[in-house]
Amino acid sequence: MSELHKFVFEGLPVRGMLVRLTDAWQDMLQRRQQAGGYPEAVTELLGEMAAAATLMQANIKFNGALILQIQGDGPVKLAVAEVQPDLALRATATVQGEVADGVPLSHLVNVNNQGRCAITLDPKDRLPGQQPYQGVVPLFGDHREKLERLSEVIEHYMLQSEQLDTRLVLAANDRVAAGLLIQRLPLQGEANLSGSGVLRRDEDQIGANEDYNRIAILAGSLKREELLELDAETILRRLFWEEDVRRFEPLTGEQGPRFACTCSRERVASMLRGLGTDEVESVLAEQGQVEVGCDFCGAQYRFDPVDAAQLFLQKADQPPGSPGVH
């Protein structure tokens, strides 16, 4: 069962989390098999994104979806992982062309160094006129060198966005998607991804906290195979056996990471209404029905001419000022 472990180092300004997506990750991949599945390198990237997004969502106090998105000019045009506040998650990727096994991040999404990583926080109860918060960073470092691992991209993002040191270890295959996050705690308050002010004292601590540096080095020694194959208890004991680690009750089952898709026939109907009568009737004339598939879970939603007419009839029958159908 998929699980999330949180822990702190007693008396030190360092916290950590370890996530292992097993059944949740396999469920996502099995649903994708209906559309042909992903190449091995894309599976690994998307699994790492799912693990990283889960860690980031669990690391902040935010009532809304966290969306991790990578877009570029390689065969992977777009990859998205979305995690809700209750750790329900989903992920998808759009691939065009051939993808060789074992290629680095730049070959997938950053061939000409134009790729971007975006992290979006979309509030669940958004106020009128309120826009989601989004932070965007390139897929290269301070000297325009291509970053070849997703973990490096997110570490770079966290340093720029929060001015807090972060060490991230990620790994994924077709069975497990896992990640280990170690982060230096802010000196005052709690930093977050939504644009809060950062104290100068936190900036002054970047790279200078010896306790964090020691623990980050230990975390960085974790090998990909160990992260994928060992259980959480073994990993934490092997890495931090000399540290005073206080662990919290792991989150599993309905409280832990799990696959869930937010698509629905009602949402698709609303989207079709947005396209307008002419566009929908054009598709009906050509294909006899409107068929929309969810990229995340593979669900297919079909609307025949009667269904489509009902969509716009419902809209026309609503009195002025009445709420739409959701």
N, C-alpha and C positions, 0 to 999 in steps of 0.2 A: 504494500500500500504506500502511496506517495506520502511524504512526511517533510515537515519543516521543524528544524531545531534552532532555538535561540539561546544565546549564552553571553555572559559577561565575564571579564577577568577582574576578580575581586581587588578593589583598591587601585585599579588602573583605569585610565580613560580610553578603554578599548572594549568594543562589543563585537559579536560575531553571529553569523547565521549559517546554517547548512541545510540545503534543500536536496531532496532526492525525489524526482518525478519518475514513477514506475508505471502503475496502471493508468494514470492520467496521460502520460506521454504515449504509451502504447495505444490507448484509445484514440488519440488524435491521429496517429499514423495509420491505424487500421481504417479509419474513416476516409483518409486520403487515398488509400489503395484503390478505391472505386474509380478514382480519376487517374490512376497509373502510378501513384506514389511519387516520392522525391528521390533524386540521385543521392548517393551516400554523403557527399560533401554538404548538400543542402540540408539533409536530415540532421547532420551534426550542427550546422549553423543555427537552424531553427530550434533545435533542442537546447542549445546554449542560450538562445534568446529567451526561451520559455523559462529556463531556470533563473536567468538574470532578472527578468521582469518580476518573477515571483519574489526574489530576494529584495528587490527595490520596493515593491509594494508593501511587503511585510516590514520594511525598515522605516516607513513613514506613517504618520497619522493623517489619513486623507480619505474622505468619504466619496470615492469616485473611482473610475477606471484609470489604471496606469497602462499606457500604450507605448511599447518600445518598437520603433520602426527604423528599418535600414533601407535606403533607396540608393540606387547607383546605376552604373553604365555597363555592368557585366551581364552574364546570363541570368543572374538573380536580379530582376528589376525591382522587386519589392518583397520585403519580409517583415511580418508583423507578429508580435506577441502581445496579448492583452490580458491583464489580470484585474479582477474586481476586488473590492475591499474584503470580501469573504474568501479570497484566494481561489475563486473559480476562474479558470483560465482557458484560453484558446489561442491558436497560432496558425498562420498560413504563409505561403510564399508563392510568388509568381515567377516562373522560370521560363526563359526562352532560349533555346539552343542547347548544345551539349555541355555537360559539366563533368570534368574528369575527377576521379577519386583523389582525395588527399590534397586538393589545391587550397592555398591560403585565402584569407578574406579578400585580399585585393583582387584576386582572379575572379571571385564571385560577384563582387559589387563595386569595385573601385579600380577598374582597369586604367582610367585616365586621371585618377586622383580627384574625381569629382563627386564621389559618394558622400552621403550624409547619414548621420544617426540622429534621430529625433526621439525625445521622451516627452510624452504628452500626459497631462493630468486633466481628466475630464470630470468635473464635479457631477455627482449623481443628481443633486437637486439644483441645477443651474438656474441662477436668477435671470430675469429678462435682460438681454443685452450682455450678459456675462460670457466671456470667451474662455475656452480651455487654456490652461497655461502650457506652453511648449518651449522646450529648450532644444537647440540644434547645434551639433558640432560636426566638423568634417571628420573623415576617416584617416586623418593624418596627424602627426604630432607637431610639436612646436617648430620643427625645422622642415615641415612639409614632407617628412618621411612617412611612407605608407605604414599604417598599423595593420599587422597581419593576424591579430587575434581580437575577437570581440571583447575579451576581458580588458585588453589595453584601451580600447575605445571608451568603455564605460568608466574605467579608472580615470582616464583623461577628462571625461565629462564631469565626474564627481569632483575632481580637483578644481576645474574651472568654475563649476556651478556653486559648489558648497565650500570651497577652500578647505576641504577635509581629506586627509589621506585615506585611501581605500585600496585594499588588496582583494582581487577577485580571481578565483580559480574556477574555470568552467570546463565541462566535458559532456559529450552526448554521443550515443550510438542509437541503434534501432530498438534498444530495450530500456535504457535509462538516460535521463537528462538530469545533470546534477551540478551544484555550484556551492562554493564556500566563499563567504564574504567576511572580511575583517575590516573594521573601520575605527578610526580615531574619533572619540566623542568630542563634540564641541565643548569649549571651556564653560560656556554659559548658555542655558536654554537648549533647544533642539533644532538643528538645521533641518531644512526640508527642501524638496525639489520645486517648491512653488514660489520661489523668488524672495524669500525672507532676507533681511539684512544679515550680513556676516560681520562679526566683530573683528577688529584689527588684531586682537590677541589670538584669534583662531588662525589668521593668516600667518602670524609670526611663528606658529607652531608647525607649519607645514614642513615635513621632512625632518623635524628636529626632536620629536618625542622619542626618547630611547626605548621606552616600553613598547610603544606601537611598532617601531622599527624592528625590534626583536621578534615580536609575535608575527609581524608581516613576513619576515624571512622564513619563519617556521611554516607558515601557511603556504608560502611560495614553493616549498620543497615537496608539496603534495603532487604526486604524479597523476597523470590522466587516468591510467589504469586503476590506480588506488581509489580515485574518486568515483569511478564507475562500478567497481567491484566490491569494495569494502562497505560495511554498514557504518552508520553514523557513530556509534559507540567506539568502534575500532579506530576510525579516522581521528576523532577528537583525542582519544587516549594516546595514540601514536604521536600526534603532532604536539600536544600541549601537556604532556605528562608531568612536566616540571612546573606548570603554571597552576594557580589557584582559580579554577574555572567553576563558575556557578551556572548550572544549566536549568532551563525552565522546561515545563511539561511540553513534550513535542506536540505539534499540531498535525493530526491525521484525520482521515475520514471526512465527515461533513464539516469539521473545523479546519481541515488542512487543505493543501493544494489538490484540485480535482478539475477534470475537464467539464466545461459547461459552455454551451453556446447561447447567445442572447437573440439569435435570429427567431423569427416567427412569421406566420402567414400574415398577421396584422401589419408587421413592419414592411413586408414586401408589398402588401396592398397600398400602404401609404407611399412607398417609393413609386409605384406605378401611377398613382394619382398625380404625383409630382411631375411625371413625364408628360402627362396630358393625354387627352382623348385621341388626338391625331396619331401620336407616336404608338400608342397601344393598338389602335385599329390597324395601323400599318403592319405591325408584327402579326396580328391575327390574320390579316389577309394573306400574308406570305407563308405562315407556318400553321395556321389553324388554331393555335393556342399560344399563350405566353408562358414560357418556362424560365424560372429563375433558380439558380443553384447557389447555395451558400458555400463560399470558399473555405470557411472554417470547419464546418461539420459535414458537408456533402449533402445536406437536406435539399430536396427538390420541391419547389412550389409551382404548381401548374394552375393556370387560369384559362378556362375555355371562354367562348364568346359570351355566354350567359354570366359567368363569374365576372368578366371584365365590365359588362354593362352594369352589373349590380354595384361595382365599385363607384362608378361615376353617378349612378342613380342615388346611392346613399349620400354622396356629397351634395347633390342638388337638392335632396329632400331635407337637409339639415336647416333649421331656422337660423337667421343671422345671429352670430355671436355664440352659437352652440359649439361645444368642443368636438374635435374630430374623433375619428375612430382610431384607437391605439391598441 
